[in-house]
Amino acid sequence: MDWGTIILLALAVLGAAFMVGGVIAYRGSARVGVRALGAASVAAGVMMLAIVLLTAPVSQSGGPSAPVIAVENVTG
């Protein structure tokens, strides 16, 4: 497992924690400031998961690179 995968997994876990904590804070409080912070936390978690979902397929396609085709200019 390389560092890119570890970072993506950490971001996914952190984003999910932000979402769950934000929902709990939003629903569990009647204070406006706490509800605003909870909503912002949910938005940050959604963005983190979106970044993970968009970058995971690109970073996991680390197969062999395309072959190099050498073309020789022959004039005759």
C-alpha positions in Angstrom: 0.0 0.0 0.0 1.5 3.3 -1.0 1.2 6.7 0.6 -1.4 7.9 -1.9 -3.8 5.2 -0.9 -3.2 5.9 2.8 -3.9 9.6 2.3 -7.1 8.8 0.4 -8.3 6.5 3.1 -7.5 9.0 5.8 -9.4 11.7 3.9 -12.4 9.4 3.4 -12.5 8.6 7.2 -12.1 12.2 8.1 -14.8 13.3 5.7 -17.2 10.7 7.0 -16.4 11.8 10.6 -17.1 15.4 9.7 -20.5 14.4 8.2 -21.6 12.3 11.1 -20.4 14.9 13.7 -22.1 17.7 11.8 -25.4 15.9 11.6 -25.3 15.1 15.3 -24.4 18.7 16.2 -27.1 20.1 13.8 -29.9 17.9 15.1 -28.9 17.9 18.8 -28.8 21.6 19.4 -31.2 24.5 19.1 -28.5 27.2 19.2 -27.9 28.9 15.9 -24.1 28.9 16.1 -23.9 25.2 16.8 -26.3 24.4 13.9 -24.3 26.6 11.5 -21.1 24.9 12.5 -22.7 21.5 12.1 -24.0 22.4 8.6 -20.5 23.7 7.7 -19.0 20.4 9.0 -21.4 18.4 6.8 -20.5 20.5 3.8 -16.8 20.0 4.4 -17.2 16.2 4.8 -19.2 16.0 1.5 -16.4 17.9 -0.3 -13.7 15.6 1.2 -15.6 12.5 0.1 -16.1 14.1 -3.4 -12.4 14.7 -3.7 -11.7 11.1 -2.7 -14.2 9.7 -5.1 -12.8 11.8 -8.0 -9.1 11.2 -7.3 -9.2 7.5 -6.3 -9.7 6.0 -9.8 -6.9 8.2 -11.2 -4.4 7.4 -8.4 -5.2 3.7 -8.5 -4.4 3.3 -12.2 -0.7 3.0 -11.7 -0.2 0.3 -14.2 2.7 0.1 -16.6 3.1 3.2 -18.8 2.3 3.2 -22.5 5.1 1.8 -24.7 7.3 4.3 -26.5 7.2 4.0 -30.3 10.3 5.3 -32.0 9.9 6.5 -35.5 13.0 6.7 -37.7 13.0 9.3 -40.5 14.3 7.4 -43.5 14.8 9.5 -46.7 16.0 7.8 -49.7 
